[in-house]
Amino acid sequence: MGAAGDDPKRRERDAQIRSLDERIGECVSQALASGELQRSAAWGRPLPDDGYFDAPPELRMAFQVLRNAGHLPVEVEMLQELQRWRDELATLPPDGEAARVLAARIAERQLLAQLRIERLARTLSL
């Protein structure tokens, strides 16, 4: 049995992937040259913090597929909820009772989310 590089199917698949990568690169270059990217409302702004990078790297693709299909894992929904609460907390007077209660809720939910995400990382299953 030959090396993996000797497999014709693998060579064909690798060539298709390279071809697709090249086509994507061409499209991005064309959009950049035409100014299409710069006209985007999101140009130059940071990506929204939607919890993607809070998920274990091994599960990010699975989460993205579910999200694109309109189904979010509970853990992702929790991270989004946490972000909404943090945004709300930023608008409250820092020494007020409402801020204290919300900060405690955020801490509790953050711990629960971290525990669930760690379990996912250990088991690598949704």
Long-range contacts (C-beta under 8 A, 24 or more apart in sequence): 49-83, 50-76, 50-79, 50-80, 50-83, 51-76, 51-79, 51-80, 51-82, 51-83, 54-79, 54-113, 54-117, 55-79, 55-117, 55-120, 56-117, 56-120, 56-121, 58-121, 58-124, 59-120, 59-121, 59-124, 59-126, 62-126, 66-126, 73-126, 74-116, 75-113, 75-116, 75-117, 75-120, 78-109, 78-112, 78-113, 78-116, 79-113, 81-109, 82-106, 82-109, 82-110, 82-113, 85-109
